[in-house]
Amino acid sequence: MAPRLPTIPNPLLRQELPWLMSELVLLIILCNANAPELWFWLVVFIVILGYRIERWFSSRTPQ
């Protein structure tokens, strides 16, 4: 029987985990990139991060 992976109880964290992992991978790529690719990966990272921030602001409920 295969070992079962633990589930994440927080539904918001479970929803955001793939995005957080992809941003972490992009940061690792940025740390190892040479000069020409650095600008490309930096732009990709900023676009994804900007999209996530915009989605976060639009999902907030006004109080």
mmCIF file as Biopython writes it, N, C-alpha, C and O atoms, coordinates in Angstrom:
data_model
#
loop_
_atom_site.group_PDB
_atom_site.id
_atom_site.type_symbol
_atom_site.label_atom_id
_atom_site.label_alt_id
_atom_site.label_comp_id
_atom_site.label_asym_id
_atom_site.label_entity_id
_atom_site.label_seq_id
_atom_site.pdbx_PDB_ins_code
_atom_site.Cartn_x
_atom_site.Cartn_y
_atom_site.Cartn_z
_atom_site.occupancy
_atom_site.B_iso_or_equiv
_atom_site.auth_seq_id
_atom_site.auth_asym_id
_atom_site.pdbx_PDB_model_num
ATOM 1   N N  . MET A ? 1  ? 0.833   -1.174 0.000   1.0 0.0 1  A 1 
ATOM 2   C CA . MET A ? 1  ? 0.000   0.000  0.000   1.0 0.0 1  A 1 
ATOM 3   C C  . MET A ? 1  ? 0.887   1.250  0.000   1.0 0.0 1  A 1 
ATOM 4   O O  . MET A ? 1  ? 1.826   1.351  0.789   1.0 0.0 1  A 1 
ATOM 5   N N  . ALA A ? 2  ? 0.586   2.186  -0.878  1.0 0.0 2  A 1 
ATOM 6   C CA . ALA A ? 2  ? 1.388   3.405  -1.011  1.0 0.0 2  A 1 
ATOM 7   C C  . ALA A ? 2  ? 1.105   4.343  0.158   1.0 0.0 2  A 1 
ATOM 8   O O  . ALA A ? 2  ? -0.033  4.436  0.618   1.0 0.0 2  A 1 
ATOM 9   N N  . PRO A ? 3  ? 2.137   5.040  0.642   1.0 0.0 3  A 1 
ATOM 10  C CA . PRO A ? 3  ? 1.897   5.996  1.733   1.0 0.0 3  A 1 
ATOM 11  C C  . PRO A ? 3  ? 1.039   7.153  1.241   1.0 0.0 3  A 1 
ATOM 12  O O  . PRO A ? 3  ? 1.187   7.633  0.116   1.0 0.0 3  A 1 
ATOM 13  N N  . ARG A ? 4  ? 0.149   7.581  2.108   1.0 0.0 4  A 1 
ATOM 14  C CA . ARG A ? 4  ? -0.758  8.664  1.753   1.0 0.0 4  A 1 
ATOM 15  C C  . ARG A ? 4  ? -0.143  10.008 2.115   1.0 0.0 4  A 1 
ATOM 16  O O  . ARG A ? 4  ? 0.377   10.184 3.217   1.0 0.0 4  A 1 
ATOM 17  N N  . LEU A ? 5  ? -0.203  10.948 1.193   1.0 0.0 5  A 1 
ATOM 18  C CA . LEU A ? 5  ? 0.312   12.286 1.459   1.0 0.0 5  A 1 
ATOM 19  C C  . LEU A ? 5  ? -0.638  13.027 2.383   1.0 0.0 5  A 1 
ATOM 20  O O  . LEU A ? 5  ? -1.854  12.862 2.282   1.0 0.0 5  A 1 
ATOM 21  N N  . PRO A ? 6  ? -0.101  13.843 3.284   1.0 0.0 6  A 1 
ATOM 22  C CA . PRO A ? 6  ? -0.993  14.599 4.167   1.0 0.0 6  A 1 
ATOM 23  C C  . PRO A ? 6  ? -1.770  15.650 3.377   1.0 0.0 6  A 1 
ATOM 24  O O  . PRO A ? 6  ? -1.233  16.272 2.460   1.0 0.0 6  A 1 
ATOM 25  N N  . THR A ? 7  ? -3.019  15.840 3.737   1.0 0.0 7  A 1 
ATOM 26  C CA . THR A ? 7  ? -3.842  16.859 3.070   1.0 0.0 7  A 1 
ATOM 27  C C  . THR A ? 7  ? -3.696  18.174 3.813   1.0 0.0 7  A 1 
ATOM 28  O O  . THR A ? 7  ? -3.447  18.210 5.018   1.0 0.0 7  A 1 
ATOM 29  N N  . ILE A ? 8  ? -3.858  19.254 3.061   1.0 0.0 8  A 1 
ATOM 30  C CA . ILE A ? 8  ? -3.766  20.594 3.644   1.0 0.0 8  A 1 
ATOM 31  C C  . ILE A ? 8  ? -5.172  20.990 4.093   1.0 0.0 8  A 1 
ATOM 32  O O  . ILE A ? 8  ? -6.079  21.069 3.265   1.0 0.0 8  A 1 
ATOM 33  N N  . PRO A ? 9  ? -5.367  21.242 5.394   1.0 0.0 9  A 1 
ATOM 34  C CA . PRO A ? 9  ? -6.714  21.527 5.878   1.0 0.0 9  A 1 
ATOM 35  C C  . PRO A ? 9  ? -7.261  22.887 5.441   1.0 0.0 9  A 1 
ATOM 36  O O  . PRO A ? 9  ? -8.476  23.044 5.316   1.0 0.0 9  A 1 
ATOM 37  N N  . ASN A ? 10 ? -6.405  23.854 5.211   1.0 0.0 10 A 1 
ATOM 38  C CA . ASN A ? 10 ? -6.839  25.193 4.839   1.0 0.0 10 A 1 
ATOM 39  C C  . ASN A ? 10 ? -7.164  25.218 3.342   1.0 0.0 10 A 1 
ATOM 40  O O  . ASN A ? 10 ? -6.265  25.025 2.524   1.0 0.0 10 A 1 
ATOM 41  N N  . PRO A ? 11 ? -8.432  25.451 2.962   1.0 0.0 11 A 1 
ATOM 42  C CA . PRO A ? 11 ? -8.782  25.414 1.531   1.0 0.0 11 A 1 
ATOM 43  C C  . PRO A ? 11 ? -8.124  26.533 0.721   1.0 0.0 11 A 1 
ATOM 44  O O  . PRO A ? 11 ? -7.810  26.341 -0.453  1.0 0.0 11 A 1 
ATOM 45  N N  . LEU A ? 12 ? -7.913  27.696 1.335   1.0 0.0 12 A 1 
ATOM 46  C CA . LEU A ? 12 ? -7.276  28.796 0.614   1.0 0.0 12 A 1 
ATOM 47  C C  . LEU A ? 12 ? -5.821  28.465 0.311   1.0 0.0 12 A 1 
ATOM 48  O O  . LEU A ? 12 ? -5.340  28.711 -0.795  1.0 0.0 12 A 1 
ATOM 49  N N  . LEU A ? 13 ? -5.127  27.910 1.291   1.0 0.0 13 A 1 
ATOM 50  C CA . LEU A ? 13 ? -3.735  27.513 1.066   1.0 0.0 13 A 1 
ATOM 51  C C  . LEU A ? 13 ? -3.660  26.391 0.036   1.0 0.0 13 A 1 
ATOM 52  O O  . LEU A ? 13 ? -2.763  26.385 -0.807  1.0 0.0 13 A 1 
ATOM 53  N N  . ARG A ? 14 ? -4.582  25.455 0.094   1.0 0.0 14 A 1 
ATOM 54  C CA . ARG A ? 14 ? -4.614  24.363 -0.884  1.0 0.0 14 A 1 
ATOM 55  C C  . ARG A ? 14 ? -4.825  24.910 -2.294  1.0 0.0 14 A 1 
ATOM 56  O O  . ARG A ? 14 ? -4.263  24.379 -3.252  1.0 0.0 14 A 1 
ATOM 57  N N  . GLN A ? 15 ? -5.621  25.956 -2.431  1.0 0.0 15 A 1 
ATOM 58  C CA . GLN A ? 15 ? -5.879  26.580 -3.734  1.0 0.0 15 A 1 
ATOM 59  C C  . GLN A ? 15 ? -4.660  27.360 -4.229  1.0 0.0 15 A 1 
ATOM 60  O O  . GLN A ? 15 ? -4.376  27.367 -5.427  1.0 0.0 15 A 1 
ATOM 61  N N  . GLU A ? 16 ? -3.946  28.010 -3.326  1.0 0.0 16 A 1 
ATOM 62  C CA . GLU A ? 16 ? -2.826  28.866 -3.705  1.0 0.0 16 A 1 
ATOM 63  C C  . GLU A ? 16 ? -1.500  28.127 -3.789  1.0 0.0 16 A 1 
ATOM 64  O O  . GLU A ? 16 ? -0.536  28.670 -4.329  1.0 0.0 16 A 1 
ATOM 65  N N  . LEU A ? 17 ? -1.422  26.920 -3.277  1.0 0.0 17 A 1 
ATOM 66  C CA . LEU A ? 17 ? -0.153  26.200 -3.236  1.0 0.0 17 A 1 
ATOM 67  C C  . LEU A ? 17 ? 0.499   26.017 -4.602  1.0 0.0 17 A 1 
ATOM 68  O O  . LEU A ? 17 ? 1.711   26.208 -4.698  1.0 0.0 17 A 1 
ATOM 69  N N  . PRO A ? 18 ? -0.222  25.660 -5.669  1.0 0.0 18 A 1 
ATOM 70  C CA . PRO A ? 18 ? 0.450   25.557 -6.980  1.0 0.0 18 A 1 
ATOM 71  C C  . PRO A ? 18 ? 1.061   26.876 -7.440  1.0 0.0 18 A 1 
ATOM 72  O O  . PRO A ? 18 ? 2.142   26.884 -8.029  1.0 0.0 18 A 1 
ATOM 73  N N  . TRP A ? 19 ? 0.378   27.997 -7.176  1.0 0.0 19 A 1 
ATOM 74  C CA . TRP A ? 19 ? 0.928   29.296 -7.559  1.0 0.0 19 A 1 
ATOM 75  C C  . TRP A ? 19 ? 2.175   29.618 -6.751  1.0 0.0 19 A 1 
ATOM 76  O O  . TRP A ? 19 ? 3.162   30.116 -7.292  1.0 0.0 19 A 1 
ATOM 77  N N  . LEU A ? 20 ? 2.126   29.334 -5.457  1.0 0.0 20 A 1 
ATOM 78  C CA . LEU A ? 20 ? 3.293   29.600 -4.618  1.0 0.0 20 A 1 
ATOM 79  C C  . LEU A ? 20 ? 4.487   28.765 -5.051  1.0 0.0 20 A 1 
ATOM 80  O O  . LEU A ? 20 ? 5.618   29.252 -5.067  1.0 0.0 20 A 1 
ATOM 81  N N  . MET A ? 21 ? 4.237   27.506 -5.401  1.0 0.0 21 A 1 
ATOM 82  C CA . MET A ? 21 ? 5.322   26.633 -5.855  1.0 0.0 21 A 1 
ATOM 83  C C  . MET A ? 21 ? 5.900   27.143 -7.179  1.0 0.0 21 A 1 
ATOM 84  O O  . MET A ? 21 ? 7.117   27.141 -7.364  1.0 0.0 21 A 1 
ATOM 85  N N  . SER A ? 22 ? 5.030   27.582 -8.101  1.0 0.0 22 A 1 
ATOM 86  C CA . SER A ? 22 ? 5.543   28.072 -9.382  1.0 0.0 22 A 1 
ATOM 87  C C  . SER A ? 22 ? 6.357   29.354 -9.197  1.0 0.0 22 A 1 
ATOM 88  O O  . SER A ? 22 ? 7.355   29.555 -9.888  1.0 0.0 22 A 1 
ATOM 89  N N  . GLU A ? 23 ? 5.942   30.218 -8.276  1.0 0.0 23 A 1 
ATOM 90  C CA . GLU A ? 23 ? 6.708   31.429 -8.020  1.0 0.0 23 A 1 
ATOM 91  C C  . GLU A ? 23 ? 8.039   31.099 -7.352  1.0 0.0 23 A 1 
ATOM 92  O O  . GLU A ? 23 ? 9.043   31.758 -7.625  1.0 0.0 23 A 1 
ATOM 93  N N  . LEU A ? 24 ? 8.066   30.105 -6.494  1.0 0.0 24 A 1 
ATOM 94  C CA . LEU A ? 24 ? 9.320   29.674 -5.891  1.0 0.0 24 A 1 
ATOM 95  C C  . LEU A ? 24 ? 10.271  29.109 -6.942  1.0 0.0 24 A 1 
ATOM 96  O O  . LEU A ? 24 ? 11.469  29.391 -6.912  1.0 0.0 24 A 1 
ATOM 97  N N  . VAL A ? 25 ? 9.745   28.318 -7.866  1.0 0.0 25 A 1 
ATOM 98  C CA . VAL A ? 25 ? 10.574  27.781 -8.952  1.0 0.0 25 A 1 
ATOM 99  C C  . VAL A ? 25 ? 11.120  28.914 -9.816  1.0 0.0 25 A 1 
ATOM 100 O O  . VAL A ? 25 ? 12.286  28.887 -10.209 1.0 0.0 25 A 1 
ATOM 101 N N  . LEU A ? 26 ? 10.284  29.912 -10.114 1.0 0.0 26 A 1 
ATOM 102 C CA . LEU A ? 26 ? 10.768  31.055 -10.902 1.0 0.0 26 A 1 
ATOM 103 C C  . LEU A ? 26 ? 11.866  31.825 -10.170 1.0 0.0 26 A 1 
ATOM 104 O O  . LEU A ? 26 ? 12.816  32.295 -10.797 1.0 0.0 26 A 1 
ATOM 105 N N  . LEU A ? 27 ? 11.742  31.957 -8.854  1.0 0.0 27 A 1 
ATOM 106 C CA . LEU A ? 27 ? 12.799  32.634 -8.094  1.0 0.0 27 A 1 
ATOM 107 C C  . LEU A ? 27 ? 14.104  31.848 -8.145  1.0 0.0 27 A 1 
ATOM 108 O O  . LEU A ? 27 ? 15.182  32.436 -8.237  1.0 0.0 27 A 1 
ATOM 109 N N  . ILE A ? 28 ? 14.011  30.522 -8.086  1.0 0.0 28 A 1 
ATOM 110 C CA . ILE A ? 28 ? 15.217  29.696 -8.192  1.0 0.0 28 A 1 
ATOM 111 C C  . ILE A ? 28 ? 15.837  29.851 -9.576  1.0 0.0 28 A 1 
ATOM 112 O O  . ILE A ? 28 ? 17.059  29.943 -9.702  1.0 0.0 28 A 1 
ATOM 113 N N  . ILE A ? 29 ? 15.000  29.880 -10.618 1.0 0.0 29 A 1 
ATOM 114 C CA . ILE A ? 29 ? 15.505  30.090 -11.978 1.0 0.0 29 A 1 
ATOM 115 C C  . ILE A ? 29 ? 16.176  31.456 -12.084 1.0 0.0 29 A 1 
ATOM 116 O O  . ILE A ? 29 ? 17.234  31.578 -12.702 1.0 0.0 29 A 1 
ATOM 117 N N  . LEU A ? 30 ? 15.569  32.486 -11.486 1.0 0.0 30 A 1 
ATOM 118 C CA . LEU A ? 30 ? 16.156  33.832 -11.526 1.0 0.0 30 A 1 
ATOM 119 C C  . LEU A ? 30 ? 17.529  33.863 -10.859 1.0 0.0 30 A 1 
ATOM 120 O O  . LEU A ? 30 ? 18.433  34.558 -11.322 1.0 0.0 30 A 1 
ATOM 121 N N  . CYS A ? 31 ? 17.678  33.119 -9.784  1.0 0.0 31 A 1 
ATOM 122 C CA . CYS A ? 31 ? 18.976  33.112 -9.092  1.0 0.0 31 A 1 
ATOM 123 C C  . CYS A ? 31 ? 20.058  32.441 -9.926  1.0 0.0 31 A 1 
ATOM 124 O O  . CYS A ? 31 ? 21.239  32.748 -9.763  1.0 0.0 31 A 1 
ATOM 125 N N  . ASN A ? 32 ? 19.673  31.524 -10.820 1.0 0.0 32 A 1 
ATOM 126 C CA . ASN A ? 32 ? 20.652  30.794 -11.613 1.0 0.0 32 A 1 
ATOM 127 C C  . ASN A ? 32 ? 20.735  31.257 -13.067 1.0 0.0 32 A 1 
ATOM 128 O O  . ASN A ? 32 ? 21.481  30.674 -13.854 1.0 0.0 32 A 1 
ATOM 129 N N  . ALA A ? 33 ? 19.993  32.282 -13.431 1.0 0.0 33 A 1 
ATOM 130 C CA . ALA A ? 33 ? 19.937  32.705 -14.838 1.0 0.0 33 A 1 
ATOM 131 C C  . ALA A ? 33 ? 21.152  33.554 -15.196 1.0 0.0 33 A 1 
ATOM 132 O O  . ALA A ? 33 ? 21.714  34.256 -14.356 1.0 0.0 33 A 1 
ATOM 133 N N  . ASN A ? 34 ? 21.541  33.470 -16.468 1.0 0.0 34 A 1 
ATOM 134 C CA . ASN A ? 34 ? 22.600  34.364 -16.938 1.0 0.0 34 A 1 
ATOM 135 C C  . ASN A ? 34 ? 21.949  35.665 -17.423 1.0 0.0 34 A 1 
ATOM 136 O O  . ASN A ? 34 ? 20.722  35.774 -17.425 1.0 0.0 34 A 1 
ATOM 137 N N  . ALA A ? 35 ? 22.743  36.635 -17.828 1.0 0.0 35 A 1 
ATOM 138 C CA . ALA A ? 35 ? 22.243  37.989 -18.094 1.0 0.0 35 A 1 
ATOM 139 C C  . ALA A ? 35 ? 21.105  38.070 -19.118 1.0 0.0 35 A 1 
ATOM 140 O O  . ALA A ? 35 ? 20.105  38.721 -18.818 1.0 0.0 35 A 1 
ATOM 141 N N  . PRO A ? 36 ? 21.184  37.454 -20.309 1.0 0.0 36 A 1 
ATOM 142 C CA . PRO A ? 36 ? 20.074  37.615 -21.248 1.0 0.0 36 A 1 
ATOM 143 C C  . PRO A ? 36 ? 18.770  36.979 -20.776 1.0 0.0 36 A 1 
ATOM 144 O O  . PRO A ? 36 ? 17.698  37.550 -20.981 1.0 0.0 36 A 1 
ATOM 145 N N  . GLU A ? 37 ? 18.845  35.801 -20.146 1.0 0.0 37 A 1 
ATOM 146 C CA . GLU A ? 37 ? 17.596  35.190 -19.713 1.0 0.0 37 A 1 
ATOM 147 C C  . GLU A ? 37 ? 17.058  35.817 -18.446 1.0 0.0 37 A 1 
ATOM 148 O O  . GLU A ? 37 ? 15.871  35.682 -18.151 1.0 0.0 37 A 1 
ATOM 149 N N  . LEU A ? 38 ? 17.886  36.488 -17.702 1.0 0.0 38 A 1 
ATOM 150 C CA . LEU A ? 38 ? 17.444  37.076 -16.449 1.0 0.0 38 A 1 
ATOM 151 C C  . LEU A ? 38 ? 16.276  38.025 -16.661 1.0 0.0 38 A 1 
ATOM 152 O O  . LEU A ? 38 ? 15.310  38.005 -15.898 1.0 0.0 38 A 1 
ATOM 153 N N  . TRP A ? 39 ? 16.360  38.858 -17.697 1.0 0.0 39 A 1 
ATOM 154 C CA . TRP A ? 39 ? 15.282  39.819 -17.942 1.0 0.0 39 A 1 
ATOM 155 C C  . TRP A ? 39 ? 13.997  39.119 -18.339 1.0 0.0 39 A 1 
ATOM 156 O O  . TRP A ? 39 ? 12.914  39.527 -17.920 1.0 0.0 39 A 1 
ATOM 157 N N  . PHE A ? 40 ? 14.105  38.060 -19.147 1.0 0.0 40 A 1 
ATOM 158 C CA . PHE A ? 40 ? 12.909  37.310 -19.544 1.0 0.0 40 A 1 
ATOM 159 C C  . PHE A ? 40 ? 12.223  36.706 -18.323 1.0 0.0 40 A 1 
ATOM 160 O O  . PHE A ? 40 ? 11.018  36.884 -18.142 1.0 0.0 40 A 1 
ATOM 161 N N  . TRP A ? 41 ? 12.978  35.989 -17.477 1.0 0.0 41 A 1 
ATOM 162 C CA . TRP A ? 41 ? 12.374  35.339 -16.312 1.0 0.0 41 A 1 
ATOM 163 C C  . TRP A ? 41 ? 11.904  36.357 -15.283 1.0 0.0 41 A 1 
ATOM 164 O O  . TRP A ? 41 ? 10.926  36.112 -14.577 1.0 0.0 41 A 1 
ATOM 165 N N  . LEU A ? 42 ? 12.583  37.492 -15.189 1.0 0.0 42 A 1 
ATOM 166 C CA . LEU A ? 42 ? 12.129  38.535 -14.274 1.0 0.0 42 A 1 
ATOM 167 C C  . LEU A ? 42 ? 10.775  39.088 -14.709 1.0 0.0 42 A 1 
ATOM 168 O O  . LEU A ? 42 ? 9.898   39.319 -13.876 1.0 0.0 42 A 1 
ATOM 169 N N  . VAL A ? 43 ? 10.605  39.300 -16.014 1.0 0.0 43 A 1 
ATOM 170 C CA . VAL A ? 43 ? 9.320   39.777 -16.534 1.0 0.0 43 A 1 
ATOM 171 C C  . VAL A ? 43 ? 8.237   38.727 -16.296 1.0 0.0 43 A 1 
ATOM 172 O O  . VAL A ? 43 ? 7.125   39.075 -15.898 1.0 0.0 43 A 1 
ATOM 173 N N  . VAL A ? 44 ? 8.539   37.458 -16.532 1.0 0.0 44 A 1 
ATOM 174 C CA . VAL A ? 44 ? 7.560   36.389 -16.281 1.0 0.0 44 A 1 
ATOM 175 C C  . VAL A ? 44 ? 7.150   36.391 -14.812 1.0 0.0 44 A 1 
ATOM 176 O O  . VAL A ? 44 ? 5.964   36.307 -14.495 1.0 0.0 44 A 1 
ATOM 177 N N  . PHE A ? 45 ? 8.124   36.487 -13.923 1.0 0.0 45 A 1 
ATOM 178 C CA . PHE A ? 45 ? 7.828   36.495 -12.496 1.0 0.0 45 A 1 
ATOM 179 C C  . PHE A ? 45 ? 6.963   37.691 -12.113 1.0 0.0 45 A 1 
ATOM 180 O O  . PHE A ? 45 ? 6.003   37.540 -11.358 1.0 0.0 45 A 1 
ATOM 181 N N  . ILE A ? 46 ? 7.289   38.868 -12.618 1.0 0.0 46 A 1 
ATOM 182 C CA . ILE A ? 46 ? 6.516   40.076 -12.283 1.0 0.0 46 A 1 
ATOM 183 C C  . ILE A ? 46 ? 5.091   39.983 -12.823 1.0 0.0 46 A 1 
ATOM 184 O O  . ILE A ? 46 ? 4.149   40.401 -12.150 1.0 0.0 46 A 1 
ATOM 185 N N  . VAL A ? 47 ? 4.922   39.441 -14.026 1.0 0.0 47 A 1 
ATOM 186 C CA . VAL A ? 47 ? 3.571   39.296 -14.592 1.0 0.0 47 A 1 
ATOM 187 C C  . VAL A ? 47 ? 2.738   38.332 -13.753 1.0 0.0 47 A 1 
ATOM 188 O O  . VAL A ? 47 ? 1.583   38.625 -13.445 1.0 0.0 47 A 1 
ATOM 189 N N  . ILE A ? 48 ? 3.304   37.195 -13.383 1.0 0.0 48 A 1 
ATOM 190 C CA . ILE A ? 48 ? 2.551   36.228 -12.568 1.0 0.0 48 A 1 
ATOM 191 C C  . ILE A ? 48 ? 2.244   36.809 -11.196 1.0 0.0 48 A 1 
ATOM 192 O O  . ILE A ? 48 ? 1.128   36.671 -10.695 1.0 0.0 48 A 1 
ATOM 193 N N  . LEU A ? 49 ? 3.225   37.454 -10.592 1.0 0.0 49 A 1 
ATOM 194 C CA . LEU A ? 49 ? 2.999   38.048 -9.279  1.0 0.0 49 A 1 
ATOM 195 C C  . LEU A ? 49 ? 1.955   39.167 -9.354  1.0 0.0 49 A 1 
ATOM 196 O O  . LEU A ? 49 ? 1.106   39.276 -8.469  1.0 0.0 49 A 1 
ATOM 197 N N  . GLY A ? 50 ? 2.008   39.985 -10.388 1.0 0.0 50 A 1 
ATOM 198 C CA . GLY A ? 50 ? 1.001   41.033 -10.567 1.0 0.0 50 A 1 
ATOM 199 C C  . GLY A ? 50 ? -0.391  40.473 -10.763 1.0 0.0 50 A 1 
ATOM 200 O O  . GLY A ? 50 ? -1.365  41.015 -10.239 1.0 0.0 50 A 1 
ATOM 201 N N  . TYR A ? 51 ? -0.491  39.387 -11.519 1.0 0.0 51 A 1 
ATOM 202 C CA . TYR A ? 51 ? -1.783  38.728 -11.725 1.0 0.0 51 A 1 
ATOM 203 C C  . TYR A ? 51 ? -2.336  38.195 -10.412 1.0 0.0 51 A 1 
ATOM 204 O O  . TYR A ? 51 ? -3.524  38.347 -10.127 1.0 0.0 51 A 1 
ATOM 205 N N  . ARG A ? 52 ? -1.477  37.569 -9.609  1.0 0.0 52 A 1 
ATOM 206 C CA . ARG A ? 52 ? -1.929  37.020 -8.324  1.0 0.0 52 A 1 
ATOM 207 C C  . ARG A ? 52 ? -2.360  38.131 -7.375  1.0 0.0 52 A 1 
ATOM 208 O O  . ARG A ? 52 ? -3.348  37.976 -6.656  1.0 0.0 52 A 1 
ATOM 209 N N  . ILE A ? 53 ? -1.637  39.251 -7.361  1.0 0.0 53 A 1 
ATOM 210 C CA . ILE A ? 53 ? -2.018  40.369 -6.489  1.0 0.0 53 A 1 
ATOM 211 C C  . ILE A ? 53 ? -3.352  40.955 -6.940  1.0 0.0 53 A 1 
ATOM 212 O O  . ILE A ? 53 ? -4.201  41.279 -6.109  1.0 0.0 53 A 1 
ATOM 213 N N  . GLU A ? 54 ? -3.540  41.092 -8.252  1.0 0.0 54 A 1 
ATOM 214 C CA . GLU A ? 54 ? -4.808  41.621 -8.775  1.0 0.0 54 A 1 
ATOM 215 C C  . GLU A ? 54 ? -5.965  40.692 -8.424  1.0 0.0 54 A 1 
ATOM 216 O O  . GLU A ? 54 ? -7.035  41.166 -8.045  1.0 0.0 54 A 1 
ATOM 217 N N  . ARG A ? 55 ? -5.773  39.389 -8.542  1.0 0.0 55 A 1 
ATOM 218 C CA . ARG A ? 55 ? -6.825  38.428 -8.198  1.0 0.0 55 A 1 
ATOM 219 C C  . ARG A ? 55 ? -7.123  38.474 -6.703  1.0 0.0 55 A 1 
ATOM 220 O O  . ARG A ? 55 ? -8.273  38.329 -6.286  1.0 0.0 55 A 1 
ATOM 221 N N  . TRP A ? 56 ? -6.083  38.676 -5.902  1.0 0.0 56 A 1 
ATOM 222 C CA . TRP A ? 56 ? -6.291  38.750 -4.460  1.0 0.0 56 A 1 
ATOM 223 C C  . TRP A ? 56 ? -7.109  39.992 -4.104  1.0 0.0 56 A 1 
ATOM 224 O O  . TRP A ? 56 ? -8.034  39.915 -3.295  1.0 0.0 56 A 1 
ATOM 225 N N  . PHE A ? 57 ? -6.769  41.146 -4.710  1.0 0.0 57 A 1 
ATOM 226 C CA . PHE A ? 57 ? -7.531  42.366 -4.434  1.0 0.0 57 A 1 
ATOM 227 C C  . PHE A ? 57 ? -8.978  42.249 -4.914  1.0 0.0 57 A 1 
ATOM 228 O O  . PHE A ? 57 ? -9.890  42.733 -4.243  1.0 0.0 57 A 1 
ATOM 229 N N  . SER A ? 58 ? -9.197  41.612 -6.065  1.0 0.0 58 A 1 
ATOM 230 C CA . SER A ? 58 ? -10.561 41.506 -6.581  1.0 0.0 58 A 1 
ATOM 231 C C  . SER A ? 58 ? -11.394 40.487 -5.813  1.0 0.0 58 A 1 
ATOM 232 O O  . SER A ? 58 ? -12.623 40.550 -5.844  1.0 0.0 58 A 1 
ATOM 233 N N  . SER A ? 59 ? -10.739 39.538 -5.115  1.0 0.0 59 A 1 
ATOM 234 C CA . SER A ? 59 ? -11.493 38.535 -4.370  1.0 0.0 59 A 1 
ATOM 235 C C  . SER A ? 59 ? -11.845 38.991 -2.962  1.0 0.0 59 A 1 
ATOM 236 O O  . SER A ? 59 ? -12.666 38.366 -2.290  1.0 0.0 59 A 1 
ATOM 237 N N  . ARG A ? 60 ? -11.230 40.069 -2.518  1.0 0.0 60 A 1 
ATOM 238 C CA . ARG A ? 60 ? -11.530 40.559 -1.177  1.0 0.0 60 A 1 
ATOM 239 C C  . ARG A ? 60 ? -12.925 41.134 -1.144  1.0 0.0 60 A 1 
ATOM 240 O O  . ARG A ? 60 ? -13.339 41.831 -2.070  1.0 0.0 60 A 1 
ATOM 241 N N  . THR A ? 61 ? -13.640 40.850 -0.096  1.0 0.0 61 A 1 
ATOM 242 C CA . THR A ? 61 ? -15.000 41.379 0.037   1.0 0.0 61 A 1 
ATOM 243 C C  . THR A ? 61 ? -14.940 42.749 0.708   1.0 0.0 61 A 1 
ATOM 244 O O  . THR A ? 61 ? -14.223 42.919 1.694   1.0 0.0 61 A 1 
ATOM 245 N N  . PRO A ? 62 ? -15.679 43.723 0.189   1.0 0.0 62 A 1 
ATOM 246 C CA . PRO A ? 62 ? -15.686 45.041 0.848   1.0 0.0 62 A 1 
ATOM 247 C C  . PRO A ? 62 ? -16.383 44.960 2.197   1.0 0.0 62 A 1 
ATOM 248 O O  . PRO A ? 62 ? -17.395 44.279 2.360   1.0 0.0 62 A 1 
ATOM 249 N N  . GLN A ? 63 ? -15.817 45.669 3.150   1.0 0.0 63 A 1 
ATOM 250 C CA . GLN A ? 63 ? -16.409 45.631 4.507   1.0 0.0 63 A 1 
ATOM 251 C C  . GLN A ? 63 ? -16.870 47.000 4.923   1.0 0.0 63 A 1 
ATOM 252 O O  . GLN A ? 63 ? -17.391 47.167 6.026   1.0 0.0 63 A 1 
#
